Amino acid sequence: MENHKSVFSETEIDLLKQGLKRSYKERFEMATRLYKIQQTMRKATIIHKPFNPK
């Protein structure tokens, strides 16, 4: 058990406990939101335009 304590910090454990208290609907909505963000980021392209002073 001591080995697991060294892997996770107390705040991470608290976040996991809060996540387990959520309802299935809340979990589904969060997963859907993260999936939409992932799809948007996958389609995004980053274009670097050098600064041209006038």
N, C-alpha and C positions, 0 to 999 in steps of 0.2 A: 504494500500500500504506500510505503514511503517513496517508492520509485515513481508512482503516479503523481504524487505531490510535487516532485521536482519538475515534472513535465509541464503541468498547468499552473498558472498563477491563480491567485484567489479571485481576481476580477474575471478571468476566463471561466472559472468554475461557476461564479455567480451568473454570468451570461448564459451558460448552459442550463442552469437551473431555471432561469427566467424563460428560456426557450421551451422547456418542457411544460411549463404552466400554460402556454398558449393553446388555444383551441385549434382544431383541425382546419377551420375556415381561415383563421389568422395565419397559420403556417402555409396554407395554400396560396393566400394572397401575397405573402412575402416571397414565396418561391416564384410565383408568376411575375412579380415585380423584378426580381433578380434575373429571371430568364429574359425579360424584355430588355433590360439594361445590357445583358450579355449579347443579345442579338444586335442591338444598336451599336455597341462597341465593335463587334465583329465586322459590321458593314462600314464603319468609319475609316476614313483615310486621313492621314496627317500630312499636310503639305507645308513645307518650310519655304517661306518667301524671304529672301534676304532684304534687309533694310536699305532702301535707297534714299539718302538725304537729298533734298531738292535745293 
